[in-house]
Amino acid sequence: MNGLFRGEVHGSATVGARGQVVIPAEVRESLGIRPGDRLIVFVRPDRNMLGLMRAKDFNTMLTHASRLISKFKRKASRKDR
């Protein structure tokens, strides 16, 4: 799929009348998604793609990215001297 999708297919889901989608049980169990978990919704309109990520995992990713950016900034400022 040309690098757009590197995961696995785990069935399908149907959008209900209220716009709700049920994530297959196998996926919820394997990813540790529990009732009440908040999910971040990602959209690629140019590819008609939709993705979900647990909010706590997204926050962890952002924290890690922020640390890396700070590290790169420090290195770059040392090179500018």
C-alpha positions in Angstrom: 0.0 0.0 0.0 2.9 2.3 -0.7 3.7 3.0 3.0 0.3 4.5 3.8 -0.8 1.6 6.0 1.6 -0.7 7.7 -0.7 -2.3 10.3 -3.0 -5.2 10.2 -6.7 -5.6 9.2 -8.9 -6.7 12.1 -12.3 -6.9 10.6 -14.7 -4.0 9.9 -17.0 -1.6 11.8 -20.3 0.0 10.9 -21.2 3.6 11.6 -24.4 3.8 13.6 -27.2 6.4 13.2 -25.6 8.5 15.9 -22.1 8.4 14.3 -20.8 5.8 16.7 -18.3 3.2 15.7 -17.6 0.0 17.6 -13.9 -0.9 17.6 -13.5 -4.7 17.3 -13.0 -6.5 20.6 -9.7 -8.1 19.4 -8.3 -4.6 18.7 -9.5 -3.1 22.0 -8.0 -6.0 23.9 -4.6 -6.0 22.1 -4.3 -2.2 22.5 -5.6 -2.0 26.0 -8.5 0.3 25.1 -11.0 0.3 27.9 -14.5 1.9 28.3 -14.1 5.6 29.0 -10.7 5.9 27.4 -10.3 9.1 25.4 -9.1 8.7 21.8 -7.4 11.2 19.5 -8.9 11.1 15.9 -6.5 11.6 13.0 -7.8 12.3 9.5 -6.1 12.2 6.1 -8.7 13.7 3.9 -6.5 13.4 0.8 -6.6 9.6 1.3 -10.0 9.2 2.9 -8.2 7.7 6.0 -9.1 7.8 9.6 -7.0 6.8 12.6 -7.4 6.5 16.3 -4.9 6.7 19.2 -5.4 6.6 22.9 -5.0 10.2 24.3 -2.6 9.1 27.0 -0.3 7.5 24.4 -0.6 10.6 22.2 0.4 12.7 25.3 3.4 10.4 25.9 4.4 10.7 22.2 4.2 14.5 22.4 6.3 14.6 25.6 9.0 12.5 24.0 8.9 14.6 20.8 9.2 17.8 22.9 12.3 16.4 24.7 13.9 15.5 21.4 13.2 18.9 20.0 14.8 20.6 23.0 17.8 18.3 22.7 18.2 19.2 19.0 17.8 22.9 19.8 20.6 22.7 22.4 22.9 21.0 19.9 22.1 23.5 17.2 22.7 26.5 19.5 26.1 25.0 20.4 27.1 24.7 16.7 26.1 28.4 16.1 28.6 29.6 18.6 
